[in-house]
Amino acid sequence: MAVDEKLPIKMLNDRLLVKIPDKDGERRSSGGIVIPATAQIAKRLVWAEVVALGQNVRSAEVGDQVLFSPDDRYEVEVGGKDFVMLRERDLHAVAATRIETNTGLYL
């Protein structure tokens, strides 16, 4: 059964629906070295944008950037677009302009 893109979807409990930005695959290090998409990197965490969330999610809002492990994700297609479904406990960090901290870290 295909999901109709006009059908409303409600996220449940502590679930988040996020979109990973499209990238070329190649990355560039801060020193300017090109890292090919085929290079194996151990346990690299991924940033994604929250597009929907369940009623029990307290640490993130729609539009926030969240950091998570690619191993803890479930991919889903909605309206022909690929998204990732996560649980709130799988998040490692949340980046948003509304967050005020004194850690000295800025992304």
N, C-alpha and C positions, 0 to 999 in steps of 0.2 A: 504494500500500500504506500503510495507516494504522499508526502506531506504537502498540502496546499499552502502556498506562501501567504494566502489571505487568512488562514486559520490562526487565531491567536494562540500563543504558547505561554503558559505560566510555569516558571521555574519553581520547584518545590524545595522545601526545607533549607538545607545549607549548600545548595548547588549554585554554581556560577557558570554562565556561558560566556566564553571569551573568544576573541578573534586574534590570531597571531598575524602580525603584519607580514605582507609578502616581501620576500628578500630574494636577491639574485642567487643566493647560495654561497657565494664567495664573501668573505669578510676581510676587513683590513685592520691590522693591529694598530695600536697607538703609535708605533714606530714606523708605520707605512708598509709593513710586510703583508702581502696578499696571502690569505689562508684559503685554499680551495675548499669547495663544498664537500669533497670526498675525504678530507682530513678527519681522522678520528680524534675526538676530544672526549675525555672521560667525564661523564656526568655534568654536562653544561646545562645550567638553568636557563629558562626562557621567559621573556617578558611578553605579555599580551594585554589587550584592552578588554575590559569587562563590558559586555553588551546587554546582559540580563542577569538577574540574580533572584534567588528564593527569598521568602519572607524572613528566614532565620539568619541570614547573612548579616553580620554586624560590623565587620572590619573593612568592607569594600563597598563602593557605590558604582553605578553605571558610569562609564567614562574613565575610571581609574585604571592605572597600569598595575598589573600583578605579576609577581615572580613565582614560577613553579617549576617542578621537575618534569621533563617530557615523559618520564616513566609513569607518572601518576595521572595520566590523562585518558579520556575517552573521546574519540573524534566522532562528530555528527554532521550530517549535511542538512541544512535547512534552506529551502528556497534556492537550491543550486549553489549555495555558498558553504564552505567548510568552516566549522567552529569546533571548539574544544570544550568539553564539560568537565568541571572540576568540583571537588568538595572544598569548603572553606578551610578545613584542616590541612589541605594539601598546599596552601599558599605559604610562601616563605617571606614575602614582603609585599607591601602595597605602597605605590607612589602616587600622590595626588597633591594638588596645590593647597587643599584645605588642611592637610596634615602639618602640624607644627611640632617639631621635635628639637631637642638640643644635642643630637648625636654628632653634629658637625658633618654629616654625610649629605651630599647633594647629588642628585642624578640628573 
